[in-house]
Amino acid sequence: MRVRAALAVGTAPDPAYVDRLIERCAVEPDFYVREMLTWALIRHPADVTVPRLVAELHSDRSQARSQALHTLSKIGDRAAWPAITPELLASADDEVARAAWRAAVALVPEGAEPELARRLVSQLGRGDRELQLSLSRALAGLGETILPAVRAAQAAGDARVRRHALATERLLHDPDAGFELAINEAKRVDALGPQH
């Protein structure tokens, strides 16, 4: 029923529904319903949705922040870029951080990629494989501009950071290789040390 309601609102967009859609994103437990809510929001004009989604980034609810970031990344309006703060990129909540990484890569203005790469690289080594893969994919989305920051991280004192940095570079050069393979290769390279 909730999916059908979101579909109906997205099929006949009306700015009067935007606030309700955003409110529902903050509390909706079902992933597929949230995706339909996002679809309904992106069917509305960006000048209506983006300011309201940006305001949601200050919510006390982590789901509200992560869904707002996810929706902003889908809308792709670079006017939202200043709202992607270092605090969101380093959020202690993994889902908020993951959504912020994706949104940042989608919205970064030309010329700001190296600084974004440095901020994202500061998160290397964080979390489980799934979270690390999300970060590596976000970094790879920035292209070759990440290489100076990623290569600097390959000399980090923390083995998890070094290996994640090595795996990220491998993923950048060979996206089809698979992250698990890239991590295993990174462990091997890291164990051999810089002389090899």
C-alpha positions as CSV (number, residue, x, y, z in Angstrom):
1,M,0.0,0.0,0.0
2,R,2.8,2.4,0.9
3,V,4.7,1.6,-2.4
4,R,1.5,2.3,-4.3
5,A,1.0,5.6,-2.5
6,A,4.5,6.7,-3.3
7,L,4.1,5.6,-6.9
8,A,0.9,7.6,-7.2
9,V,2.6,10.8,-5.8
10,G,5.6,10.4,-8.1
11,T,3.4,9.8,-11.1
12,A,1.5,13.0,-10.5
13,P,4.0,15.3,-8.8
14,D,2.6,18.0,-6.6
15,P,4.8,20.2,-4.4
16,A,2.2,19.9,-1.6
17,Y,3.4,16.3,-1.0
18,V,7.1,17.0,-0.8
19,D,7.2,17.6,3.0
20,R,5.2,14.4,3.7
21,L,7.5,12.4,1.4
22,I,10.6,13.6,3.2
23,E,9.0,13.0,6.6
24,R,8.1,9.4,5.6
25,C,11.7,8.8,4.3
26,A,12.9,9.6,7.9
27,V,10.9,6.8,9.5
28,E,10.0,4.2,6.7
29,P,11.4,0.8,7.8
30,D,11.1,-0.9,4.4
31,F,14.0,-0.3,1.9
32,Y,11.9,-0.7,-1.2
33,V,9.3,1.8,0.0
34,R,12.2,4.2,0.8
35,E,13.5,3.8,-2.8
36,M,10.0,4.5,-4.1
37,L,9.8,7.6,-1.9
38,T,13.1,8.8,-3.3
39,W,11.8,8.2,-6.8
40,A,8.7,10.2,-6.0
41,L,10.9,13.1,-4.7
42,I,13.2,13.2,-7.7
43,R,10.1,13.6,-9.9
44,H,9.5,17.0,-8.3
45,P,11.4,20.2,-9.2
46,A,14.8,20.4,-7.6
47,D,14.2,23.9,-6.4
48,V,11.4,22.6,-4.3
49,T,13.0,19.4,-3.0
50,V,16.7,20.3,-2.6
51,P,16.3,23.0,0.1
52,R,14.0,20.7,2.2
53,L,16.4,17.8,1.8
54,V,19.4,19.9,2.8
55,A,17.4,21.0,5.9
56,E,16.9,17.3,6.7
57,L,20.7,16.8,7.0
58,H,20.5,18.5,10.4
59,S,17.9,16.0,11.7
60,D,18.5,14.1,15.0
61,R,17.4,10.9,13.1
62,S,20.2,9.1,11.3
63,Q,17.8,7.6,8.8
64,A,16.5,11.1,7.9
65,R,20.1,12.2,7.2
66,S,21.1,9.1,5.2
67,Q,17.9,9.2,3.1
68,A,18.2,12.9,2.4
69,L,21.8,12.3,1.3
70,H,20.7,9.4,-0.9
71,T,18.0,11.5,-2.5
72,L,20.3,14.4,-3.1
73,S,22.8,12.1,-4.8
74,K,20.0,10.9,-7.1
75,I,18.8,14.5,-7.9
76,G,22.3,15.6,-8.7
77,D,21.8,19.3,-8.1
78,R,25.2,20.7,-7.3
79,A,23.6,23.5,-5.3
80,A,23.5,21.0,-2.5
81,W,27.3,20.5,-2.5
82,P,28.0,22.9,0.4
83,A,25.7,20.9,2.6
84,I,28.0,17.8,2.3
85,T,30.1,18.7,5.3
86,P,33.2,17.0,6.7
87,E,31.1,15.9,9.7
88,L,28.7,14.0,7.4
89,L,31.6,12.4,5.5
90,A,33.1,11.2,8.8
91,S,29.8,10.5,10.6
92,A,30.0,7.8,13.3
93,D,26.8,6.3,11.8
94,D,27.9,4.0,8.9
95,E,24.8,4.5,6.8
96,V,25.0,8.3,7.1
97,A,28.7,8.2,6.1
98,R,28.1,5.8,3.2
99,A,25.3,8.0,1.9
100,A,27.5,11.1,2.3
101,W,30.3,9.5,0.4
102,R,28.0,8.7,-2.6
103,A,26.4,12.2,-2.5
104,A,29.7,13.9,-2.3
105,V,31.0,12.1,-5.4
106,A,27.8,12.8,-7.3
107,L,27.8,16.5,-6.4
108,V,31.4,17.6,-6.2
109,P,32.1,20.6,-8.3
110,E,35.0,20.6,-10.8
111,G,38.3,21.3,-9.2
112,A,37.2,20.2,-5.7
113,E,37.9,16.5,-6.3
114,P,41.4,16.3,-4.8
115,E,40.2,17.8,-1.5
116,L,37.2,15.4,-1.5
117,A,39.6,12.5,-2.2
118,R,41.7,13.6,0.8
119,R,38.6,13.7,3.1
120,L,37.4,10.3,1.9
121,V,40.9,8.7,2.2
122,S,40.8,9.7,5.9
123,Q,38.0,7.1,6.3
124,L,40.1,4.2,4.8
125,G,40.3,1.1,7.0
126,R,36.9,1.9,8.6
127,G,34.2,-0.8,9.1
128,D,33.5,-4.1,7.6
129,R,34.1,-5.3,4.0
130,E,30.8,-3.9,2.8
131,L,31.5,-0.5,4.2
132,Q,35.0,-0.5,2.8
133,L,33.8,-1.5,-0.6
134,S,31.3,1.4,-0.5
135,L,34.2,3.8,0.3
136,S,36.4,2.3,-2.4
137,R,33.6,2.6,-5.0
138,A,33.0,6.2,-4.0
139,L,36.7,7.0,-4.3
140,A,37.0,5.2,-7.7
141,G,34.1,7.4,-8.8
142,L,36.4,10.4,-8.6
143,G,38.9,8.8,-11.0
144,E,42.6,9.2,-11.2
145,T,42.5,12.4,-9.0
146,I,42.4,10.1,-6.0
147,L,45.8,8.6,-6.6
148,P,48.0,11.0,-4.6
149,A,45.9,10.7,-1.5
150,V,45.4,6.9,-1.9
151,R,49.1,6.3,-2.5
152,A,50.0,8.4,0.6
153,A,47.6,6.2,2.6
154,Q,49.5,3.1,1.4
155,A,52.3,4.1,3.7
156,A,50.1,4.5,6.8
157,G,51.1,2.9,10.0
158,D,47.7,1.0,10.3
159,A,47.7,-2.2,8.2
160,R,43.9,-1.9,7.6
161,V,44.3,1.5,6.1
162,R,47.3,0.4,3.9
163,R,45.4,-2.6,2.6
164,H,42.2,-0.7,2.0
165,A,44.2,1.9,0.1
166,L,46.0,-0.7,-2.0
167,A,42.6,-2.4,-2.7
168,T,41.1,0.9,-3.7
169,E,43.8,1.6,-6.2
170,R,43.4,-1.9,-7.7
171,L,39.6,-1.4,-7.9
172,L,40.2,1.9,-9.7
173,H,42.4,0.3,-12.3
174,D,40.4,-3.0,-12.6
175,P,36.8,-2.5,-11.5
176,D,35.9,-6.0,-12.7
177,A,38.5,-7.7,-10.4
178,G,36.2,-7.7,-7.4
179,F,36.8,-6.2,-4.0
180,E,37.6,-9.5,-2.2
181,L,40.3,-10.2,-4.7
182,A,41.6,-6.7,-4.4
183,I,41.7,-7.0,-0.6
184,N,43.5,-10.4,-0.8
185,E,46.0,-8.9,-3.2
186,A,46.5,-5.9,-1.0
187,K,47.3,-8.2,2.0
188,R,49.9,-10.0,-0.1
189,V,51.5,-6.7,-1.4
190,D,51.4,-5.2,2.1
191,A,53.1,-8.3,3.6
192,L,55.9,-8.1,1.0
193,G,56.6,-4.5,2.0
194,P,57.7,-1.5,-0.1
195,Q,60.9,-3.1,-1.4
196,H,58.8,-5.4,-3.7
